[in-house]
Amino acid sequence: MKLFFGAACAAAAVSLAGLGWAEPYKDYTPQKGAWQVQEIHVDPNHIDDYLVGLKKSLIPGQEIAKKHGLIDSYLVLVRMDSGGAGANVMLVTHFPSLSALEPDKVRDQALLRENLAVLSKEKGDVLTGGFDKYRSFVSDGYWQVMDMTGQ
């Protein structure tokens, strides 16, 4: 029995050894840019309210950022079984270049002016003022795509 167990462990170790030696650009290729994923829990009774608020506040800003090439894609995802625990809304934004995340005073101030022309700070505060009563942030992170198709 000990011989069989020892042989099985050795075979498992040999087969798993290859998994620990992946080589970037051979076994996978990191893609440029990053996805920002914000996970949010919204009271299920207020998801429609939250989406309407996002349409008026977040989406115009995303379109402005897209027009200027800072982002190239964004999504608003709602979990179909939204009554469960954890995040039930995800805001996902793709930055084609990580340089878009670097501060640029001229660019950032110009974007702020353009955003405020669409939605003033006062109107934005009124529009989103109630969000914190039924929304909480679960996580916020940046993700990079790995191409697994090989070379």
C-alpha positions in Angstrom: 0.0 0.0 0.0 2.9 2.4 0.9 4.5 1.7 -2.5 1.2 2.4 -4.3 0.7 5.7 -2.3 4.3 6.8 -3.0 4.0 6.1 -6.7 0.7 8.0 -6.9 2.2 11.0 -5.1 5.2 11.0 -7.4 3.0 10.8 -10.5 0.9 13.7 -9.2 3.9 15.8 -8.5 5.3 15.2 -12.0 2.0 16.1 -13.6 1.5 19.2 -11.5 5.1 20.5 -11.9 4.4 21.8 -15.3 1.6 24.0 -14.0 3.9 26.0 -11.8 6.3 27.0 -14.6 4.2 29.1 -16.9 6.1 31.6 -18.9 4.7 35.0 -19.8 4.6 35.7 -23.6 4.8 31.9 -24.2 2.0 30.4 -22.2 0.0 33.6 -21.9 0.3 37.2 -23.1 -0.7 40.2 -21.0 -2.9 42.5 -23.0 -2.5 46.3 -23.0 -4.8 48.4 -20.9 -6.9 47.4 -18.0 -10.5 46.9 -16.9 -11.7 48.8 -13.9 -14.4 46.7 -12.1 -16.5 48.4 -9.4 -18.8 46.0 -7.6 -21.7 47.6 -5.8 -24.6 46.3 -3.7 -27.8 48.2 -4.3 -31.0 47.6 -2.3 -33.0 45.4 -4.8 -36.0 47.7 -4.4 -33.9 50.7 -5.7 -32.0 49.2 -8.6 -34.2 51.0 -11.1 -33.7 54.3 -9.3 -29.9 53.7 -9.3 -29.9 52.9 -13.0 -31.8 56.0 -13.8 -29.3 58.0 -11.7 -26.4 56.4 -13.5 -27.9 57.2 -16.9 -28.0 60.8 -16.0 -24.7 61.0 -14.0 -22.2 58.3 -14.9 -23.0 57.7 -18.6 -22.5 61.2 -19.9 -19.0 61.3 -18.2 -18.2 57.9 -19.7 -19.2 59.1 -23.1 -17.0 62.2 -22.7 -14.0 60.0 -21.6 -14.6 57.8 -24.6 -14.8 60.7 -27.0 -11.4 61.8 -25.7 -9.9 58.3 -26.0 -9.3 57.8 -22.3 -11.6 54.8 -22.4 -12.9 52.7 -25.2 -15.6 50.7 -23.6 -17.8 50.6 -20.5 -20.6 48.4 -19.2 -23.3 48.5 -16.5 -24.1 45.0 -15.4 -27.0 44.0 -13.1 -27.1 40.5 -11.5 -30.2 38.7 -12.6 -30.8 37.4 -9.1 -30.2 40.8 -7.5 -31.8 40.0 -4.2 -28.9 37.9 -3.0 -25.9 38.9 -0.9 -22.9 40.7 -2.3 -22.6 42.9 -5.4 -25.6 43.1 -7.7 -24.4 46.0 -9.9 -21.0 46.2 -11.6 -19.6 49.2 -13.4 -16.9 48.1 -15.8 -14.7 50.5 -17.7 -11.9 49.6 -20.2 -8.8 51.8 -20.4 -6.9 51.0 -23.6 -3.7 52.4 -22.1 -2.6 52.6 -18.4 -1.3 56.0 -19.2 -4.9 57.2 -19.0 -4.7 56.6 -15.3 -1.8 59.0 -14.9 -2.7 62.5 -13.8 -2.6 65.2 -16.5 -3.6 68.6 -15.1 -4.6 70.2 -18.4 -6.5 67.1 -19.7 -8.2 66.4 -16.3 -9.3 70.0 -15.8 -10.7 70.2 -19.4 -12.6 67.0 -18.9 -14.0 68.3 -15.6 -15.2 71.5 -17.3 -16.8 69.4 -20.1 -18.5 67.1 -17.6 -19.8 70.1 -15.5 -21.2 71.6 -18.7 -23.4 68.5 -19.1 -24.3 68.1 -15.4 -23.5 70.8 -12.9 -22.1 69.9 -9.5 -25.3 71.1 -7.8 -27.5 69.0 -10.1 -25.2 66.1 -9.7 -25.3 66.3 -5.9 -29.1 66.4 -6.0 -29.3 63.5 -8.5 -26.9 61.2 -6.6 -27.6 62.5 -3.1 -29.9 59.6 -2.2 -27.5 56.9 -3.5 -25.8 56.3 -0.2 -29.1 55.4 1.4 -29.4 52.3 -0.7 -26.0 51.6 -2.2 -22.7 50.4 -0.8 -19.4 49.7 -2.6 -18.2 46.1 -2.3 -14.9 46.3 -4.2 -13.1 48.3 -6.8 -10.1 46.9 -8.7 -8.2 47.0 -12.0 -7.9 43.8 -14.1 -5.7 43.0 -17.0 -6.7 40.5 -19.7 -4.4 37.6 -20.3 -4.5 36.1 -23.8 -4.3 32.3 -23.3 -4.4 31.3 -27.0 -0.6 30.9 -27.1 2.0 32.0 -29.6 
